[in-house]
Amino acid sequence: KAFERYWIFVERTFGIKVERSAIEPVVDPGTGNVFVVKCFYEQQKESSTELPPLPYERVKASPATDYWAMGLVLFELLLERPLFAVDPRFGRLLELNRHATWDSDLAALLIYTQVRDHLCQDLLLHLLSPLSQRSQMTLEKILSHPFFSPANAQSSGLVKSMIQTRRRDTLAHSRKLHQ
């Protein structure tokens, strides 16, 4: 309701008409949780209109957010389907609660059960880690990951150790699922 009141106030006070599809919150049918997936208003440069603060906290753009997006793109390129189900008709996420409650355990579960390449598993576990962990990453560190190295450069002890760890973790997750 706070969301609706905010936009009604903005439209009446400032005479601004905002497209409903851009501001409409999405309700997860499974949980009843409400999510604002996208919302923007492009203010004219010559305008002195100051909009009131939004009734929710915005997620600010950052390299960590870009790394997350890179992980989503990589996942989709490798598996030929998105990590999160999307309604193709409207382009909206179908499992918003899964996205909103993302953590390391859910990332590991989805990656270990769906991605076969162990180096890719390792990279995705970093890229799709929670924000607090991704905030410590750098693009240089990501691009130096063995996943991006030629196959003949992947024979180092470090890479072999990484692959062994991911194989072990994959088996552990598989056993956990079948208990």
N, C-alpha and C positions, 0 to 999 in steps of 0.2 A: 504493500500500500504506500509506503514511503516513496518508493520509486515513482508510482503513478502521480502522487501529489507533487513531487518535485517537477516532473515534466509539465503537468497542468499549470503549475505556478510559473514556470519559465515561459511557456507559450502565452499565457495571459499577460504577464508583466512586461515582457519584452516584444510581444507581437511576433514571436518566432514560431514558424510551423515546422515541426520536426517529423520526418517520415517515421511512421510507426514501426516498420520493419527494422529500423536502425536502433530503436530504443526499447523495443519490447523484451522484457525479461523472459527467460525460458524456465519452465517448471519441469523438473525431472519427474516423470510419472511414477517411477519406482520408489522414490524417497519423499517427494513433495518439496524438495529443496529448490529454491529459486536462484537462478544464475543470470548475471548480465554478461553476455558474451561479447557484444560490441556496442559501442555507443560513442558517438562523436557529434560535434557541431562545429562546422567550419565558420569561424567568425570573420566578417569582412574586415580588411585592414584599417579602413577609415572609421570603423565602429568603435565607440568608447564603452559599449555594453560590457558589463562585468557580470558573468553568470554566478549564481550562488554556488557554494561548494556542493559537489555531488553527494548523494546519500549513501555512498559506498566508497570503499578504498580502491583506487585505480592501481593496476599493475604497471609499473614503470618499465619502459624499454631499457634493456641493458644487454651487455654481451651474454650474460647467463641465460637470458630469454632467447637470444639468437642460437645459443648452443642447444637448447631444448628443441627449437624448431629444426635445427640441423639433424638432431636425433630422430625426430618424427619423419623427416624427409628420407633419411637413410633407411629407417625401418620400412617405409612404404616402397622404396626402390628395391630393396632386397626381397621383401615378402609379397610384393605386388598387391598390397592392400594396406589401408591405414591402420595405425595402432588403435585409434578410437573410431568406432563405427560412426558413420555420417549418413544423414538422411540425404540421398542424392537429389531429391526434389527441391529441398530448401537449403542444402549446404550446411545444415546444423548438426552439431554433435548429438548423438543419441544417448550416450552414457556420460552425462555431465557429472554425475556423482563420482564416477571412477576417476575422472580427470581432476575434480576438486579435492579428492582425498588421496591423491597420488603420493606414494612413499617408496622407499627403497625396496621393501618387501614385494609390493605389487609390480614394480619395475622388474625385479629379478624373476618373479613368477612368469610374467609375460615374455621376457627375453629368453630365459632358459628353456621354456616350453615351445617357443616358436622360431627361434633363430638357431641354425645349425652351426654356422661358422663361429669358432671359439674366439677368434680375434675380434670379430664383429660384436659378439656378445660383450666382450670386455669394453670396447669402445662405447656401445650403446648404454651399458651400465653407468658409464661416466656422463654421457650426454643427457641421459634421461633420469639422472639422479635428482633428488630434491634441490630446490633453489639454493639452500644454504651451502650445499656441496658444489654446485655448479658455479657459484659466485667466486670460488677460489681458482677456477680454471682459466687458462689463457688459450688463445687461438694457436699459438706456437706449440703448446703442449698437445693440443688435439691433433694438429697436423703432423706431429712427430710420432703419433701412435703407430705401432707396427701394422695396423690394418691398411694404412696408406702406403706401406713399403712394398717394393717389388718382392715377389715370391722368394727369390734367391737371397734376399736380405733378411728373411724371416727365420733363419736357422740359428740365431744367437741363443745363448743360454737364457737370457731374459724372456725372449719370445716363447721359447719352449716351456719355460716355467709358467708363463701366463696361460698358454694353451692347456697345460696340465691342470692348472687351478680351475679353469673354466670347465674342463671335462668333468672334473670331480664335482664341481658345483652343479653342473647339469644333471649328473646322476643323482646327486642328493635331492635336488628338486623333483626329479622324476619319482624317486622313492617316496618322498613326502606326499606327492599327489595320489599315489596308489595305496596309501595306508588306510 
